[in-house]
Amino acid sequence: MVDSVRNHDALGNDCHPVRTRGFTLIELLVVMAIIGILISFLLPTLGSAKQAARGTICISNLRSLGLGWQAYANDYEERAMPLAYTDAQDVGQGDSVYWWGTSGSVSGFVDHEQGFIAPYLDAALHDGSVYECPEQPWGRYRAQGAARSITSTYGYNGYYLSPSKTPGWSGTIGHRPWRRIGDILEPSRLLVFADTLLTGDPPSNNALLDPPMLYRSGGRWRENRAPTTCFRHGRSAGGQGPGSAAGVRADGSASMHQGKPAWIQDRENAIGSVTNGNGPWYIPDWRDWQ
């Protein structure tokens, strides 16, 4: 469409007409198509950037937990933090106390300030806090515990670090030594905290980082059919195949562990273990257990 307008000079005299030209419908459609193509190119990049950002936040969270864990040990003669106090001799008639807070088993509500690590973290237990992996936000998992509220989507390696204070397993491994920081074998590889999830429909959060093999007795081990390490970061389109699991080690270093299909037992939720053996990530001295 072309319009003609008359232009005037400062004295009011007519000048040559100025023609203005608008877009035709075809030109407008072409521009819109080009914009659509550019957006289709950008969307995967934006999605990857968001995934990378969530991974960075997760690593930062785990480093904070690792620092809190080390600070606890500094205050308790280098002894590693317990995973939980659940026996009456420790809690009396009160709630069970975990590293992240109380379970609400008696009171009906969770209190993160009672958690063993709480004094060393400037953070509360809530949606999007340092206790929660951004790749598994509140609403994408079923909460464990009587209170059915947020606890943590990170798991602590109490199986190796505090055997007698690791509920569910203490009956078989309680005789193993409660570790001190200086006694830890291969601290640059031992996982202290990592991404965790528990198989189910829907899956639930789990604050225990269990090994791929469980102790029986007399130096014998069996396969853990319900591992807890979750490879949720950077999964392929449609959630097929494992992604990576973030973890922080005893020396304070943190990174992603790229999963392999052979490690995964729950493919839908990408739950498995870092390798199929206990050492060195979970229990570096497992061959010497008696």
Steps between C-alpha positions, in 0.01 A plus 500: 500500500637843401379829642580849370527793736578858414797662663534872567803714557535754778317767290207274427590429139427160358796271454526171316274232650669241728402139448483261802488127446357236743558125517300274276332196655748265331797696634353494850452123484858453380632705793290299746627175350862614537439597864343159563801323352739704714300422814508128416879523483522690830266287712735200536781736590285672761396162640863391526589827670227445760621147564856624540382767744315243711812284502710793619256575781500134602879486517496819709244346738710189544815700565312684775390170653858374478629806683234456768599135537866594544409773752302246703802271512722787614271551801478129587861384511508423127213252524271485196145620542245226583232426245221474757405448864196273508547292817329589827841525669577796272162673455291377793131533404567771242529509122777319321779742411668483160787698356246733334259538795235319704267256324171600658440140609361618835434873467356480147722773360857531374747726678814555296667697779543176694695341216864425569620720214266795562734703725755510218268610219344842455188345348157370594329188369258615230420479130812595304732506802853363527348167607319450171636423153348745246464214251262322742291786645219468752201354320700255290549246778303353788627608839600234749436526871196543721472871425497448122692821444833598348804331649783478246564362152865442585625186671772462763745208500431385855549139394876556502535807721269423796392132475348471847287811439361407160140379535404192304855370484644547850392150603746345254773762480486663843822325601694694236703802622346846511738690275717795583599737223867410517426128470303520176656307216523681165325821612533646151268227370272406791151643451360672810182646345347443158175525303259235625148371437308189601320283246122518512192631322545784551863482619581636843787699636760313699769651722717186507773441244505120493775293334445267203584196717374435854684315776363168620750346745835329508639717223214415264310753294181501294369723225297799612176472304386844610795739452443870553744699284302698240646599162241772432709780349514551125285204402422459131172607343210302637699395803652198327835388631694621804634848545749601768498487879659783696707414804737655752795303633677485833773740385236764419514465123172468310416398145261311275523124444376403155280194525523185291206275407663201672491686834128581493232283662204740476520633144191717522643703789870440417579344837805281549857534625831647387645175362377160616759463776531657843850640464618765494193726481291346779708261715870508411596218741205270434722202417643508852165488683462203738 
